[in-house]
Amino acid sequence: ARRIIFLIAETGLRLSEACNLSRSTIRLDGDIPHIQVRPDGREMKTADSQRDIPLVGAALEAMKLQPDGFPRYRDKADSLSALVNQA
């Protein structure tokens, strides 16, 4: 959960977008490490929601530790939101 918070703090991702990243949307091996926000079987909130976001700082370090995304929270953004709001 902490790594997702680092990711959204540095990238501006929506919580649900961060929770649903996968190995296919996390690109750590290119010249510019980045994540791809794509529909991937889901409805996008707006047409401009599909985008590529470069990874820097704490967000990059978090994604290096989570190259497969966050399977524990995939499709469970509401559960993560409840957990984070308890603190």
C-alpha positions as CSV (number, residue, x, y, z in Angstrom):
1,A,0.0,0.0,0.0
2,R,2.8,2.4,0.8
3,R,4.4,1.9,-2.6
4,I,1.1,2.8,-4.3
5,I,1.0,6.0,-2.2
6,F,4.5,6.9,-3.4
7,L,3.5,6.3,-6.9
8,I,0.3,8.4,-6.9
9,A,2.0,11.2,-5.0
10,E,4.7,11.6,-7.7
11,T,2.7,10.9,-10.8
12,G,-0.8,12.2,-10.2
13,L,-2.3,8.8,-11.0
14,R,-5.8,8.0,-9.7
15,L,-5.8,5.3,-7.1
16,S,-7.7,2.9,-9.3
17,E,-5.2,3.5,-12.1
18,A,-2.3,2.7,-9.8
19,C,-3.9,-0.4,-8.4
20,N,-4.6,-1.9,-11.9
21,L,-1.1,-1.5,-13.4
22,S,0.4,-4.8,-14.7
23,R,3.6,-6.0,-16.1
24,S,2.4,-5.1,-19.6
25,T,1.8,-1.4,-18.6
26,I,5.0,-0.9,-16.5
27,R,8.0,-0.1,-18.7
28,L,11.2,0.0,-16.7
29,D,13.6,-1.1,-19.4
30,G,13.5,1.8,-21.8
31,D,15.5,5.0,-21.9
32,I,12.8,6.7,-20.0
33,P,11.1,4.4,-17.5
34,H,7.3,5.0,-17.5
35,I,3.9,3.5,-17.0
36,Q,1.1,3.3,-19.5
37,V,-2.4,4.0,-18.4
38,R,-4.6,2.0,-20.8
39,P,-8.2,0.7,-20.7
40,D,-7.1,-2.9,-20.4
41,G,-10.7,-4.2,-20.3
42,R,-11.9,-1.2,-18.2
43,E,-13.7,2.0,-19.0
44,M,-11.5,5.1,-19.0
45,K,-12.9,8.0,-17.0
46,T,-12.2,10.5,-19.9
47,A,-10.7,10.3,-23.4
48,D,-7.5,12.0,-22.1
49,S,-7.1,9.4,-19.3
50,Q,-5.1,7.1,-21.6
51,R,-1.5,8.4,-21.2
52,D,2.1,7.5,-20.6
53,I,3.7,8.8,-17.4
54,P,7.4,8.9,-16.7
55,L,8.7,7.4,-13.5
56,V,11.1,9.4,-11.3
57,G,12.2,9.5,-7.7
58,A,10.1,7.5,-5.2
59,A,7.7,6.4,-7.9
60,L,10.5,4.8,-9.9
61,E,11.9,3.1,-6.9
62,A,8.5,1.8,-5.9
63,M,7.9,0.3,-9.4
64,K,11.3,-1.3,-9.5
65,L,10.1,-3.2,-6.4
66,Q,6.7,-4.0,-8.0
67,P,7.5,-4.8,-11.7
68,D,4.2,-6.8,-11.8
69,G,2.1,-4.0,-10.4
70,F,0.1,-4.5,-7.3
71,P,-1.8,-7.9,-7.6
72,R,-3.0,-7.7,-4.0
73,Y,-5.0,-4.5,-4.8
74,R,-5.9,-5.2,-8.5
75,D,-9.6,-4.3,-8.9
76,K,-9.7,-3.5,-5.2
77,A,-9.1,0.3,-5.1
78,D,-12.0,0.7,-2.7
79,S,-10.3,-1.6,-0.2
80,L,-7.0,0.2,-0.5
81,S,-8.8,3.6,-0.1
82,A,-10.4,2.4,3.1
83,L,-7.1,1.1,4.5
84,V,-5.3,4.4,3.7
85,N,-8.0,6.5,5.2
86,Q,-7.8,4.6,8.5
87,A,-4.3,6.0,9.2
